[in-house]
């Protein structure tokens, strides 16, 4: 078996590189913060005679997680816009590609 030699297909292109936040991570952190806030609010306020604590926690959990995900997404979008200003153009070169052929029997 011989190794492929150098090819003449070296190409150089200019590409734009920028950092961007991971949206899903921000959404998860927002949801966790919303859930913790719902728990804290449930335990700090006096008990309501119409609803027990589990029902109040469920209501607050729905609202807290929804708002937390929305705010986490908003923070990620703002960070993405701020980080987009720091894009850099770099030169990328492709050293060539080798074709791998498979034998079918």
Number of C-alpha atoms within 10 A of each C-alpha: 3 4 6 9 7 11 10 8 10 11 10 11 9 10 11 10 12 12 14 14 15 12 15 13 14 21 23 16 17 23 23 17 18 23 23 15 17 21 19 13 15 20 13 8 9 9 12 9 7 8 10 10 17 11 12 18 20 15 13 20 22 15 14 23 23 17 18 23 22 16 18 22 21 15 17 20 17 13 14 17 13 12 14 14 10 11 11 12 11 11 10 12 12 10 13 12 11 11 7 6 6 6 5 4 3
